[in-house]
Amino acid sequence: MRTIHVSEITKQIKEMCIEANHFLSEDVAECMQEAVEKEESPLGKQILCQLQENLEIAGKDMIPICQDTGMAVVFVRIGQEVHIEGGNLTDAINQGVHDGYTEGFLRKSVVGDPIQRENTKDNTPAVIYYEIVEGKQLELTLSPKGFGSENMSRIFMLKPADGIEGVKNAILSTVKEAGPNACPPMIVGVGIGGTFEKCALMAKHSLTRNLKEKSPIPHIRELEKEMLDKINCLGIGPGGLGGTVTAIAVNIETYPTHIAGLPVAVNICCHVNRHTHRIL
């Protein structure tokens, strides 16, 4: 049995909130540079170069890379041989978000009630997902999710007869409808299978996957490539002003599902696909 004190978790989450909002992960930064080289539209290339300049200034001057510093989404993988001491794990994570957003001077965007909409003033609570796994490690993945792109996401409860073409149409129609509103170039996360809520969770989680790593499943890997090519043929382009780079990646996760269903969720993220990962 390994013991981890909640204070260490709070400290890590605080640092992750600040890090994710000021620096892109290496895979996203690399894909953005590749996008500059691939973009064929002069205006699109200019916009991508401006985005690159923004990223450099953000890191150098410690200014958030986007004014929407997002709602904190945290994926927690807890080894079953880990014991948390000193307090409640959920409270520790939320304290870390509180500390990161207040001490890091990040915009507080969370309202306590979706109807009355009074700001909580510290960007809590976070949206937290727990998974129990083997081992003695605690893995934390934090993703501050902005809502310009989040609002463009969709769930489709397809019928099995809709098949792969129905899945493709769901992905393409979501991106078409999003257009410039998702701050392209975008990253498209897709969840296929499971249930209504499971496919949405997979789509969200897929956005945290390294963009240089493709699906280990051959036919899904081919689907990711096909959808990226088709999305980039839509002509939406950087900033929605036309071009050949509308998306820089399509990440897909799958799960077994019921014989009567084919759930598909498409969770779009803007070009600042913020996420950071740590292992305690």
Order of alpha helices (4+ residues) and beta strands (2+ residues): beta-alpha-alpha-alpha-beta-beta-alpha-beta-beta-alpha-beta-alpha-beta-alpha-alpha-beta-beta-beta
